[in-house]
Amino acid sequence: MSSNDAKTWYDQANQLFQSGRYEGALAHFDKLLAIQPRHFQAWGWRGCTLYELGFHAEAIESFEQAIQLKPKYALAWHGLGTAQAKLGKPDEAIASFTKALKIDPNDAKAWYNKGHTLLSLSRAQEAVPCFAKATQLNPNHYRSWFNHAVALAALRRYKEALASLGVTLSLKPTCDYAWSYKGMVLAKLNRHEEAIASFEKSLQCKSDNPNAWYGKACSHALQRHIEQAVKYLDRAFLLSPYLYPIMAQTDPCFDRIRDSEAFRSLIEKAGGG
């Protein structure tokens, strides 16, 4: 295979990858690597292709091969981290993302993925600057703003979290889970009318969102509005009959109505009594 042929195979493989035709892309990368086994970019993008196909362990092998050939290959370190995270190896993933960012500190997606992995380990303090950097580099990525808000709220920095949620919703006004989360943050600040309005916005985006119904129930319970709290909690239970009945039994939001007959009856009906 000539260098021109190799470039053609590589370009075609990448075109197939970009168009979502992953099996075709993989075949092209394999064909190229059979002839040019030291083509580190092909190993890297082959790893990305395997990742998209759900072959995460095989993707790791491909990324590691790319890194062996080119130790300062940011794409391969980043890809390695995403595959490690997918396989439940968050500490290894964070180390890989850190390597990628040392090579390319302007990779917004790597900052986001590192922050997301840190957040999954409840390491919000470390996650906050990662999401801050991701939003700085790519201010239009609403998920970075949302996760920034989640990390800030975990640190009880609620007003800053609301600011990030404001940007999230300016970028994605139909983001039902962001409206729900905004409602929960407002409830933490005892701003219940605004919280309920946010939950209702979430339900306008997605009417069968149990989290929003549960959130409305929480806000009403904190105000000792027993009838409304039980009504909305019942709706959450119907939509998610396993998670929310368990949560409601210990959630302090319901402590003010926990002894009411209506609440006890609902919990018993849901199988938690």
Secondary structure, 3 states (H helix, E strand, C coil): CCHHHHHHHHHHHHHHHHCCCHHHHHHHHHHHHHHCCCCHHHHHHHHHHHHHCCCHHHHHHHHHHHHHHCCCCHHHHHHHHHHHHHCCCHHHHHHHHHHHHHHCCCCHHHHHHHHHHHHHCCCHHHHHHHHHHHHHHCCCCHHHHHHHHHHHHHCCCHHHHHHHHHHHHHHCCCCHHHHHHHHHHHHHCCCHHHHHHHHHHHHHHCCCCHHHHHHHHHHHHHCCCHHHHHHHHHHHHHHCCCHHHHHHHHCHHHCCCCCCHHHHHHHHHCCCC
